[in-house]
Amino acid sequence: MIPLGPRQMAIGIGRRQFISALGGAAVARPLAARAQQLELPVVGMLEAIPMPSDQAADFRQSLASAGFVEGRNVVIEERIANGQYEKLPPMAAELVRRRVAVIAAYAPIAALAAKGATDSIPIVFDLGSDPVKDGLVASLSHPGGNITGVTFFSNLLDAKRLELLHDIVPSATVVGFLVNPNNPNAELELNEAQAGAQKLQLRFAVVKASTAEEIDRAFTELVRQQVVALLISGDGFLSIVRNHQIAALALRYSIATCFSGRVPVASGGLVSYGTSRQDSSRQFGIYVGRILKGEKPAALPVLQPTKFDLVINLTTAKALGLTIPPTLLATADEVIE
């Protein structure tokens, strides 16, 4: 081996130092990136059912308009119960352990689970019930505590939906009501619907279902009771997760259906009436953004609906042999053909 001269040794040492520096930088960059990722605020999405894709897109778009873009300066972690509501409390507890910056709760039962898991982490809800009656907030204008959000009062519109069914199927003397007994708002919604039926002097047939098999059995009972018009609860499992099944069974047994939102009507249901879910999802995202900027839930009033949508599926009406009154068609926000 030829001995290295002083100049060659200096070059060798310089190379080793340069390579070592490169290696250190290569290690430092991922560590810095991971540290930055850990420092990003985390939004914990707690969903009783999967948030419909269009509503999820509206939520994220509004969050971005507030300055928080997923993957850039905010992390969104989802916990979805898929209609198995008993999973929500442990999911909420997991988000609390994760130390999320805010819990975004989709549906009343998800909000209740979040509230039961923490009294310090901010909670923003998007739901269709009355949050005061649910025990979530002290009042709509002054929610107090660590929770606020958006309500579209879905289950308070059942009397109006019964009127729609009565206008479309005036010969019906009995109206069915499909409800999920596992939903904590089932009794309240049932009372609202019963009051509407009494006002119209209609007999009310209540059927309950919390699984796909129970939905099948519920329709068997509806047929036995000669029900030709059916109101479906705003429960997410029924109106979102199993809406295809319900729409198909209703067509098979020639039963006119009324839902609380557009999604099941696009899947073959007859009609829906409710507040604009696009508006509520956008407000949902805006409120989460305001919380991330440091505002307190107690100072943010619960937002209430301002726009109501009537959606009619004419293809389904024709399949059922029904004629939609011209006045309803004229006032519909959307007619599916």
C-alpha angles and dihedrals in degrees: 000000000000112000115243117244123229093263093050091047090053091051091049092051090047091052092050091050091048093049090046090051091050091050091050091050091049090054094042096053097059090043091051091046091051091047090050090049091051090052094055114105113255124220110204110210110205109189128182087198129006109284107244111258095244092051091046089052091050090049093052093044091054091046088053091049087056088056102264117114118185111247093013107064104347136045122215118203118187129208111185124186095192092216094311093118095182088071094063100081095054090043090053090049089052091054090050090053088048087059094227118188093233137358114227106202120199112201130012095270091053090051091050091051091050092048090050091053100050143014095185109046110080115252126201118188136198109197145145102227136075105278091201093057088043089058093239099119137019093231139342094249096041108026095173124193123047100313139083138134148129129315126191094187093227097163093050092064099063093105089058091048090052089054089053092052090048091052092050097041104027092164092064113108095176126047124196126220121202113202137171108233091202092065111096090219094055095101094047093049091046091054092050092050093046091053089052092050092050090051090055091042092239127148111242123220114191121200125179132209137166099165137046091253092052090052089056090050091046091058091049087056092046090054090048090054091046094240113173099171124052133189114204120210118244088242109136096228091057101036099038114015097041102022093115091055093048094047092049093049091047091054092047092053096035095244121154112226134204121195135184097240145030100252098076092044090056086052093056105285117136107233143350135193125187147106121303107275089196090063094046093048091051092049088047090059093044092053092049088051092051090051091051088054090058107267117141122241091225090063096050115083118223107263118233131204122273102173129055125194130208113197124185128188106211092184090060091045091055092047089054092046092242129143115215111221111252090234091061093046090051093053097041117118090209134015116196114208 
